[in-house]
Amino acid sequence: MIPNRRAGSRARRWAGLAAALSLAVTGCGPGAAADPNTLTVSVWNLASTPEFQALFDAFEQANPGVTVKPVDIVAADYPEKVTTMLAGGDRTDVITMKNVTDYARHSSRGQLQDVTDLVEPLEPQGLQGLEAFESEGRYFAAPYRQDFWVLYYNKTLFQQAGVPAPENWTWAEYADAAKKLTTGSGGDKTFGAYHHVWRSVVQAIAAAQNDGDQLSGDYGFFTEQYTTALRMQQDGSVLDYGAITTQQADYRSTFERARTAMMPMGTWYTSSIIKAKREGDSQVDWAIAPLPQRAEGGEVATFGSPTAFAANRNADNSDLAREFVAFAAGEEGAKAITKVGVVPALRSEALTDAYFQLDGMAKDELSTAAFRPDHVALEMPVSKRSSAVDTILKEEHELIMVGEKSVADGIRDMGERVRTEAPE
């Protein structure tokens, strides 16, 4: 039954969280001695997120004698873990803001340092995504990465199925192609597409392509995207939501092992697949295309979100933390992460050229076109209500996707709960 499974999942998560928190507090909590030349930075999945090590290496090289010590947290636990850490007075110097929803939570609680003086000089140099971190004219984090969503696809599987490259597709064409690209059965099945469990795969896409407001409480604009996603589950062209959750499927390995032909995903994934191919862990011949759209011939609308670093209000080494925040958002930080295939928040023609010259990067015309969408909506509007609304939308999303609620009932309940549990 779903309630028992969810309760068990929560229990395991909190047990893991408690263990991880214990480790973090041992190194960074109140009472621990601080080494003035050691900078602690909270990160997630360090081994599979190469941008962090690239930034740490570059910062250490620019600051001889300084050592960066990552506080590595499992990605799925990161929001809860950081929330608990900061509430408990943890003194980790730099906190990575995984998304703007987390940022809104921590900045509104006064847990981050004001870094307005660090980011304002970078804005005229081309720093993207800064507006998401503005709060009454002040900034409490500096973006270093600016991702947006594209469609990754396996060129070999497309060729084998006789399906043309996904250029200027609608969602209806995408769903039809997914059926043609689905082959095999059981453990040998290759799916036409893979949709990860995040609510943004449905909701943020719908908001971006319908100009919808996810804080509004009126979610009728989700209907069409949910209808498409559920129909693809029913025809077996995507892995079932419940199976992904039960099997704890990993989107990286699913694509890199050619278990799916297509995958809507953020541009951060490029660094992972380049790394996997360089290390011989994947042989996938991949490329990217713009996300499918609601109708033909219009502008390409997608969504994205900046990722940022913030200096902890209780940082042991505040000066060093602020230096790192500015370094990561600036030109040297942008160069470091560009080298591993991550899209920096600081944009320039030179950095874009360097990005597409990387070994292992998809360099065809459609891939470069995907890098220039007409409109990138913010994944979630920034507000003091963002975190509460996000929780409601996640819970209702899961119930729709596992079939416990119809699309209409789920959308109705989202609106009612947002209006009563997270009022303006």
N, C-alpha and C positions, 0 to 999 in steps of 0.2 A: 504494500500500500504506500502511496506517496507520502502521507504524513510521517510514517515510521522511517521511511528512507531519508526524508529531509531531517528528521530529528537525529538520526544516526550520523548523518553527514555533518550536522552542526556540532555534535558531540566530539567527533573526530577532529573537526577543524579547531574547536576551542582547546582540545587537548594539545594539538600541535602548536597552537598559538601560545599557550601557556609555557610550553617548553622553550619555544623560540624566544619569548619575551624574557624568560629567565636568563638565557644566554646573553641577550642584548643588555639587560640591566647590569649583569656582571661586569660588562666592559664599559658602559656608558651611563649608568644610573648615578644618582646622588651618592657621594662618598667615594667614588672611584677617582684615583689620581689622574690628572690630565697631562699628557706629554705635549708641550707647546708646538712640537714639530710633527705631530700626528693629527691628521684630519680624518674624522669619521664621517662616513656618508651612507645613508640608508639607500639600498637598491633592491631590486627583485631579480631573481634568477640570473645571477651574475655570469654563470658559465654559458648561458645561451643568449645573453644580451651583450654583444661585444662592444657596444658604444661606451659602456661604463669603464671597462678596462682601458679602452683607447683614450678616454678623457683623463683617467687617473695617471696613465703613463705620461701623457703630454704635460699634465700639471706638475708631476714630479720632476720631469726634465726641465721645465721652466723655473722650478723652485728647488734647487739642490738642497738636500738635507731634509726635505719634507717627505713624509710617507702618508699615503692615503690608505686608510683602513676601511674597507667596505663592511657594512652591516647587512648581510645578505638575507633576504626574506623570500619565502615562496610567493610567487606572484599572486596566487589566488587569495593568500592571507594578507597581502600587503596593506590594503586600506584599514582593516581591523587592527592589524598589528601596530601600524603607525599611530592610529587614533589612540590606542591604549598606551603606547610609549609616551606620546606628548602629554596625555592627560596625567600620566604618572611623574612628570617632570624629568623625563629622560634627557640626557645632555648630548646626544648625537649631534654633531656640528651642522651637517647639511642634510636636509630632508628632500628626497626626490618627490616632486608632486606628479604622481602618475597620471592624473587627469584634473580637469578644472573643478569637478565636483568635490574631490578631496581638498583641493586648494580652498574652495569656498568655505568648507567646514573648518579648516585649520586657521585660515586668516581671520574669519569672523570670531574665532575664540581667542584671538590675540596671541597665538602660539608661534608666530613667525616674525622675523625682523623686517622693518621697513627697508627696502632696497631701492627706493625711488631714485636716489642719487646714482646708483649703478646702472640702471636700465635706461634712463632718459638719454644719455649720450649715445646709446646704441640704436635707438629708434630711427634717427635719420640715416644710419648706416645700412638700414634694410632689415632690422629685426622684426620678424613676423610673429603674429600671435600675441603680441603684448597686450592688446585691448582686453583679452580674456582675464587678465590679472589686475586690471585697474579697479580700485575700490576707493571711491570718493577722492579721486586724484592721486592716490598713492598706490604703490606696487609692493607686494610682499613676496614675490618670487620672480625669477627671470627665466623666460623660455630659452631652451637650448636646442629643442627639436620641434619640428612642425610637420606632423603627419597628416595624411588624408587618405581616403580609401579608394582603392582601384580594384580591378579584377585580375588576379593571377591566373594564368592558364598553362596547361601542359601541351606544348606544341606537338609532341609526338602522338599523344592520344587524339588530338584534333585531326592530325593527318591520317591516322589509322581509321578514324570514323568518317573521314571525308567531310568534316565540318569546317567551314571557312573560319578564319580568325574573327574574334568577336568585336568587330568594328561597327560602331554606331548601333548597338543592339538596344532593343527595348527589353523589359523584363519578360514579356511574353516570348520573345525570341530566345532569350536566355533559358527559360524553362523548357522550351521545345528542344533546344540543343542539348540540355542536360539529359533528357531522355535518350537521345541518340548516342550520347557519349557513355551511357551506363552499360556496362558489360559484366558477364560472369555472375556468380551467385555464391552465397555463403562466405567463407573466408577468402575466396578468390574474387569477390565482387569489386569492381571499380565503379565508383559513383561518378555521375556526371558533374556534380557540384558538392561542395561541403559548406555548410553554414554553421559557424561556431555558435555556442549557446548564449553569447552576450546579447542583451536586448537591443543593442545598437544595430545589430545585423538587420533587424527589422525596423525598429522604431526610429533610429537616427537617420537611416536612409529615407524613410517615409517623410520625416520632418524636413530633411534637406531638399527633397524633390517636390514637396507640396507647400513649402514655406510655412510649415507648421511650428507651433510653439509648444514645447514639451512641458512647460510650466503652466499651461493655460487651464488644464482640466477638461478640455474639449479635444478628444482624441479620435474623432472620426477619420482623420487623415491617415491613421494607421491601417485602416480596413483593407485596402487594396494590397498592401505589402504582406500583411498576414495571410490573406487569401492565397497569394502566390506561394509563400513559404510552406503553408500547410498542404497545398495541392502537390508540391514537389515531394513532401514527405510521403504522402499517400501513394504517389506513383512510383516510389522507391528510387527516385533519381538523386536524392540526398540521404545521408545517414540520419536516422531518426533522432530527434532531440533527446528522448529518453535514453537511447542507446549511447549517445555521446556522453551523457551525464553518468550513466552507470559504468561505462567502460573507461571513464575519465580520458576520453580521446584527446589527443594532442593535435592541433591543427598543423603544426610544423611537420611532424612525422607523416601525417595523412597526405599532405601534398608532396613531401620529399620522397616518399615511397611509392608515388604514382597511384595512390588509392583514390584519388579524385582528379578530374580533368580541369575543374575550375574552382576558384575560391575567392570570394570577396574578402579583402583584408586590407589593413592599413599598410602604408609604405614602410613602416618599421620592419616588416617581414623581409624586405629585400636583403638586409644585412645578414639575416639568419640563413637564407638560402644560398647566398654567396659563400658564406662560411662553410655550410654543409657540403657544397660542391668542391670548394677548395680542399677540404679535408677528406674528400672521397666518400662522404656519407650519403651523397645523393647523386644520381645521374640524370635527374630531370632536366629536360630541355624546356626552359620556362620563358615566359614573357609576360608583360602586363598590358592591359587595355583599360580605357575609361569604364567606370561602372555603367551597367545598363541603365536606361532612363525610362520614365513612364511612357513617353511618346517619341516618335521619330522626329528628327530635324531640329530639336530645340537645343538649348545650351546644356552643357554637361555640368550637372550639379552633383556634388558629393558632400561628404562631411569629414571633419577631421578635428584634431585637438592638439594643442601644443603640450609638450612635456617640459617641466621646469625644475629648477633647483631653488630651494629656499634655505635661508639661514635660520636655524632653530633659535627661538627666543632665549632658550636656556643653554645655548651652545657652550661647550668648554672653551673652544677657540674661535671666538666670534670674528676676529680680524681675518684669520685664515679662512674661515667659512665664507666671508664676504668676498675675499679674493677669488676663491674657487667659483662662486656663483657668477662673478663678472667674467672670469676666464672662460667658463663653459659657454656662456651666452655670446661671447665675443668672437673675433676672427680666428684666434688660435684654437678655441674649442670647436668652432664650426669646421675648420680644416681637419681636426682629429677625427670627428665622427663621420665626415664625408668619406674619409679613406676606408671606412668599414661599411659603407653603403647606407648610412642613415641620413635622412634629409634634415639639414640644420635649420634652426629658426632664423639665423642670419643668412639672408639670401643674396647672391650676386651671380652674374653671368659666369664668372670664373669658377665659383663653387659648383654651379650646375654642370658646367663642362667637365669638371673634375669627377663629379658623381657619375656621369655617363661614360667616362673613360676607365672606370674600374674594371679590373679583370673579373669576368664572370657576370658582369652586368648585361641585362637585355638592352640592346642598342638599336633595335629596329624602329621604323617610323611610328608604328602604333604605340610602342612603349614610350617613346619620347612625347607623343601626343597625350598619353595618359598623365604625363607629368604636368600638363597645363590645363587643368579643368577650368571651366568658366566661373564656377562659384563653389566655394568651400564653406559650408555652414559649420558653426561650432557644434561639436557632438552633443553638448548639453549646455543650455544657458547658465550663466554664473549668477547665483542668487543665494541668499541665506536659506532659501527653501530647496535648493538644488539637491542636497543630500537626502532630505526627507522624500522629495518627489521621486528621486532616482530609486530609492528602496521600494516604494509602492509600484513603480513601473516594472521593476525587476520581478517582483513577486507575481504580479498579474501576468507578465510575459510568460513565466514558467508554467502557470496554470493553463494558459492558452496553448502553449506548444506541446504540453503532454496530454492535451485533450480533456482536461478536467473542466474547462470552461469553453463555451463557444467564443468566436471572435467578438460577436456583438455583446455578449455578457461581460467578457473580459474588459472590453473598451468602456462599457458603461460603468463597471466597478472601478476602473482606474480613475475615471472622472469623479465619481462620488467620493472615493477615498482621498483624492488630492484636495478636493474642496473642503472635506471635513477634518482630515488629519494633517494637512499641510496648507492651511489657508493663507491667502495673501495678507 
